[in-house]
């Protein structure tokens, strides 16, 4: 099964957000989308999932135009994990994950739905939270619950919008290890937007880098993440070295730091402090 | 720690059984309250006698010895229609309130906020004034007018909200605006009304009450409420999913705009069908769902039936108290509902263990 984004453009009112995006994702791949704030990463995910309406023949699955799909059929093929999850009225964790079965159930829950939800909770190690109220959980726990919901959907394509951006380093690694694990069997593909370039470098099979709504670079992490591309897209200088496994490691160079410290005295009535590093 | 798949399934099934038990308990409490209410009043036939009358009327094939004609009159033509109307109205209003709160993702939504109550009031006021000045007051003129203006308010709210993409905020804001418009029109009618009789009739109607209940009204109301509540319960999963936001609903295969439109029609129709007969009864549709949430959580498959039972219970209890507390004068049910319901709700809100809304 193959997901193809074909010359996708999107605009809100008259503001163009995405321009001529082409992308192909096959099962077993983990593809990350990186780019500065406002470069169109989230919009791209929402277009792929038809949360935002696109032109015909923009998003294809195995060559078939997904805009012609019934919304329910589409939800069996694609699962979506939003950046933040709200719940106007608190549901238990079990109920939230059960919502992933919505495309398959009419009213009553079957034994199979029950089984799948319980399995996903166990798989993600959040079984002990099953009867807790979703809004009471920590950010990392909530993120796992929503991923469990997307998995209960049993869709081939999993779209996640910055799943790690509000998490601590341990939970970041945990979530990305889970996502990598899901692609191992070649039965699923994961498309994920990310801010942390080092995490993206380490875990992605392929990357695309967006600049102002257009693809600036694509390919393996080592092809995409170069000092040149980071300067062009993010406007900062960075050292790019290679790890033992040959993946790029990005260390930003803070060159305009002094410019800001000197400007502080213009806006605040205080003397600029000498900032010393612990090891110097 | 219980984390295996089998344990989790058991845990969930246990939770489900508990919810069904809660609903069944409330149902029993409701039946008991109805029977007690039936035997309370100025002239008090005993519970036994009241039940005999019901069996005598509903199951003629049992050939029960006829009770006294006084008992039949009190129970059958005065008290029972009123009690049945309280149950139907409470159930319908509360179910509609629960559903709309879920669809619009807002715990403050009620028929007041959506402008329906004020529209009904204006429709009734218009009919009362025209009826009084033009011809003898016909009951169904007022009822019909109140109903039609509710639907009119819904159409206006829908058209305004559609311009703004049918977001829940736009529906609520449009509802509030339309509500204020109709409130102003009610005041205007009262101000320019030619007779003080008409003004009194309008004020009386706006307070709402169940004293006008007749079997004829019930025959019109019951099918409407029953069908609407069943349709709401059938949509429970759509409402569950929409609680997590519109984007998530779409990603789970729910056409959220269509669900919103369907439910606006459904909830307005059922609310209009009730308050057209009873006058404005507020508060039940706002509070009964929240009390139900505290008992049973937010899964709408259970919440809608539970809210309906809770609403029926609240309205019946309030009307019974209103009937008895200042005999022979009656206090309109709308006033009692708030006077009794608010302290009870605040008590639950302060001591609640289960977080029922954010």
Boltz contact constraints between the chains, C-beta under 6 A:
constraints:
  - contact:
      token1: [A, 49]
      token2: [B, 251]
      max_distance: 6.0
  - contact:
      token1: [A, 51]
      token2: [B, 247]
      max_distance: 6.0
  - contact:
      token1: [A, 51]
      token2: [B, 250]
      max_distance: 6.0
  - contact:
      token1: [A, 71]
      token2: [B, 253]
      max_distance: 6.0
  - contact:
      token1: [A, 71]
      token2: [B, 255]
      max_distance: 6.0
  - contact:
      token1: [A, 72]
      token2: [B, 253]
      max_distance: 6.0
  - contact:
      token1: [A, 75]
      token2: [B, 252]
      max_distance: 6.0
  - contact:
      token1: [A, 75]
      token2: [B, 253]
      max_distance: 6.0
  - contact:
      token1: [A, 80]
      token2: [B, 251]
      max_distance: 6.0
  - contact:
      token1: [A, 82]
      token2: [B, 247]
      max_distance: 6.0
  - contact:
      token1: [A, 86]
      token2: [B, 245]
      max_distance: 6.0
  - contact:
      token1: [A, 87]
      token2: [B, 243]
      max_distance: 6.0
  - contact:
      token1: [A, 87]
      token2: [B, 244]
      max_distance: 6.0
  - contact:
      token1: [A, 88]
      token2: [B, 105]
      max_distance: 6.0
  - contact:
      token1: [A, 88]
      token2: [B, 243]
      max_distance: 6.0
  - contact:
      token1: [A, 89]
      token2: [B, 243]
      max_distance: 6.0
  - contact:
      token1: [A, 89]
      token2: [B, 298]
      max_distance: 6.0
  - contact:
      token1: [A, 89]
      token2: [B, 357]
      max_distance: 6.0
  - contact:
      token1: [A, 90]
      token2: [B, 355]
      max_distance: 6.0
  - contact:
      token1: [A, 91]
      token2: [B, 298]
      max_distance: 6.0
  - contact:
      token1: [A, 94]
      token2: [B, 12]
      max_distance: 6.0
  - contact:
      token1: [A, 95]
      token2: [B, 299]
      max_distance: 6.0
  - contact:
      token1: [A, 99]
      token2: [B, 241]
      max_distance: 6.0
  - contact:
      token1: [A, 102]
      token2: [B, 237]
      max_distance: 6.0
  - contact:
      token1: [A, 102]
      token2: [B, 241]
      max_distance: 6.0
  - contact:
      token1: [A, 102]
      token2: [B, 252]
      max_distance: 6.0
  - contact:
      token1: [A, 103]
      token2: [B, 253]
      max_distance: 6.0
  - contact:
      token1: [A, 114]
      token2: [B, 9]
      max_distance: 6.0
  - contact:
      token1: [A, 118]
      token2: [B, 5]
      max_distance: 6.0
  - contact:
      token1: [A, 118]
      token2: [B, 8]
      max_distance: 6.0
  - contact:
      token1: [A, 118]
      token2: [B, 9]
      max_distance: 6.0
  - contact:
      token1: [A, 119]
      token2: [B, 5]
      max_distance: 6.0
  - contact:
      token1: [A, 121]
      token2: [B, 8]
      max_distance: 6.0
  - contact:
      token1: [A, 122]
      token2: [B, 3]
      max_distance: 6.0
  - contact:
      token1: [A, 122]
      token2: [B, 5]
      max_distance: 6.0
  - contact:
      token1: [A, 127]
      token2: [B, 3]
      max_distance: 6.0
  - contact:
      token1: [A, 127]
      token2: [B, 8]
      max_distance: 6.0
  - contact:
      token1: [A, 128]
      token2: [B, 1]
      max_distance: 6.0
  - contact:
      token1: [A, 128]
      token2: [B, 3]
      max_distance: 6.0
  - contact:
      token1: [A, 130]
      token2: [B, 8]
      max_distance: 6.0
  - contact:
      token1: [A, 133]
      token2: [B, 355]
      max_distance: 6.0
